[in-house]
Every structure is written in C-alpha cells, then in structure tokens.
Amino acid sequence: MPVVTLTSYALGKIYNLIYPIIFLVLNK
C-alpha cells in the first residue's frame, strides 16, 4: 500500500472518531 493511502485511511479513522465528539460538544 502506498504511504498516501495509509495516511488518508488513518485520517479517515481519526475523523470518524473525533467528528461525533465535536458534534456532541457543539450541540450541548
């Protein structure tokens, strides 16, 4: 796997973990 693919995959995983938290914080 190219490094770019691994990087975007990791960023996608992090985004999926962080986004719901930010969403909950903003809606308090």
Secondary structure, DSSP 8 states (H G I E B T S, - for coil): --HHHHHHHHHHHHHHHHHHHHHHHHT-
